[in-house]
Amino acid sequence: MEISSGPPVGPNAGAERAERIAVLRETAKAFEASFLAEMLKHTGLGKSRESFGGGAGEDAFSSLLVSEQAKLMAESGGVGLAEHIFNSLAAREGLT
């Protein structure tokens, strides 16, 4: 038998609910950023150029650049994946 944790109840229920919603929203944005980073890597973003490339340093830090660009994309709305993920997670926890 599985016991599910429903929505928070009690005097601090509003604060707990708001905190849980914030955590779910950040989790959804982080997942979208990770997804976008993988998509950007497959498009070739961050690969060093053949001529006048940055050498080993560029190769070492290109993944960081791609990750940060993906985070910025997700923070500014991304492709809408985070909102769908958040809605699913919130519905699953009874927060909608």
N, C-alpha and C positions, 0 to 999 in steps of 0.2 A: 504494500500500500504506500502510495506517495502522498506526502503532505506538502501542499504548496504554500508558499508564503504569499498571502494576499497583500492588498494595500496596507500601509502602516495605519495603526489605530492607536489613539491615546492623545495626551495633551500636546505632544511634539509631532503629531502626525503630519501637519502641514510642512514643517521644516524638514522632516525626514523625506517626505515625498518630493519636495523641491530639490533636495540634495541628490536623491536617487535619479531624478529626471536629468539633472546636470551631469551626473556620472554617465548615464546612458547616452546622452547627447555627445559627450566628449569621446566615449568609446566608439560611437558610430562615425564620428569625424576622423578618428585615428584609423579606423578600418578603411574608410574611403581614401584617406591619404596614402595608406599602404597599397591599396589597389591602384591608385593613380600613379604611384611611383613605379610599380611594375609595368604599367602601360607605357609610361614615359621611357623606361629602359628599353622596352621592345621597339620603340620608335627610333632609337638611336641617340636620344638626348643624353649628353654626358660622355659620349664616346670621343676619344681624342682624334683630332684631325690628322691626316697624313702629312700635310706640310705645315710647318710652324706650330706644331703641337706643343703642349706644355710638358711633355716627357712623363717621367714616373710620378711626379707631383700631381699632375693633372689626373692621371689614372687613379691615384690614391684618393683624391678628394671629389671625384666626379659623382660618386654614389651619394655623398653628402649633399651636393648641389641638387641632384634629382630629388632626394627626399625632402629637402626644404621647399623646393618648387611645388612638389605634390602637396605638402602641408598648407602652403599658401593658397593653392587652388581649392583644397577642401574647405579651408576657413572662409573663402569668399563665395562659397556656394557649390563648388565642385560640379559634379554631373548629376547631383540629386540622389546619389546612392545613400549618403549618410541619413537623409531624411526618411527614406524607406526603411533602412535598418533600425533607426530610432523608433519609428512607428511600430515595427514588428516587436522589438524588445519591450517597449512600453505596454503594448497590448498583451504580451505574454505575461507580464508582471502585474497586469490589472491597473495600470496607471493612466489609462486613457479614458 
